[in-house]
Amino acid sequence: MDLLRSLPLGLYLEQPVTWLHRLDPRIKLAWLMTFLAAPLLANPAWRILLAGLLIAVTVFAMIPLRVWRQQMGWLLVLSFMVFALTTVIPDGLKARHQPRMPSDELAFSQQPKTLPPAPAPNPWYNPFGLGKPTVPSASTASTVALPQPTAYRYVLFKRGSITVTTRSVDLAIRYSTLLFTLIYSTNLFLLVTAPEEITAAIEDWMAPLRRFNLPITEVALTLTLSLRFIPLVLEEVQNLVRSVSTRAINWRKLGWRSALQVWLTVAERLLNNLLLRAEQIASAMKVRGFTSPNEHQVQWHQFHLRLSDWLAIGSLVGLWSARLVWGWEL
């Protein structure tokens, strides 16, 4: 099972047991949905607050450094790279931005309300108006640059081909924080919640759908079996990879066609082994007299709310209240 232990995401931390492990899985699932839904239509400050809240919860939960450094480190690097690239790339607005008001507002407001009369045509003996005095037009008059009423600037930095605008910074914050929040919130939930607790929480939240004759228990059982089947898949993959590596195949002399044929054979063998494992699980359930999930329902986890769960519910309500008041995108 070395392949399963070496994966940086989707692991369950059995020891040490933190206060996040002791929380009710239904509350943790509600917090997960909050982190997935709260960034929608949120302003940049709120998105940064959610990412910082995830990091703070990880640190104060006393999760070992070796665990969250491996899982959070590469994700933070990826988010910073997305932020840096999105900041310097074009923001997608190709329109030329011009000032809304004229540069010389005083001269513009003092113009006459009626149009000036049309100039008299030149006489027939002087069609080109030679020797006629010229009147300077308003466009050639000197203008005075007025100061801007606010400190707002659309272009924040420009040097050579690199241009940083207000919209590019907003897009960079949006993409980087959304990437970090969606991936790491799910990973943190899987890190401190056992598979049986996940399925029990989902079944409890979906219990009202039984009124519409939906197979909620069957769905929960299928999810439990699928979560328990993932280690078997990884174990079969690891065994086949080791069997290929122990044969010391010279891939350069083999050629790409022969190499592709070898890996197709390995994939076929993997599929056969997985189908055999699934058949063994089905046979074991039949031998134990399993007929339907409703008749053989196993209570994996008993739900009861503690003081810490009520504090988590109160924090969740406060977070959503702040989100609905101050978190909207302007």
ABEGO torsion letter per residue (X at the ends): XAAAAABABGBBBAOBBBAAAABBAAAAAAAAAAAAAAABGBBAAAAAAAAAAAAAAAAAAGBBAAAAAAAAAAAAAAAAAAAAAAAABBAGBABBBBBABBABAAAAAABBABBBBBBBBBBAABAAGBGBBBBBBAAABBBBBBBBABABBABABBBEABBBBAAAAAAAAAAAAAAAAAAAAAAAAAAABBAAAAAAAAAAAAAAAAAAGBBAAAAAAAAAAAAAAAAAAAAAAAAAAAAAAAAGBBAAAAEAAAAAAAAAAAAAAAAAAAAAAAAAAAAAAAAAGBABAAAABBBABBBBBBAAAAAAAAAAAAAAAAAAAAABBX
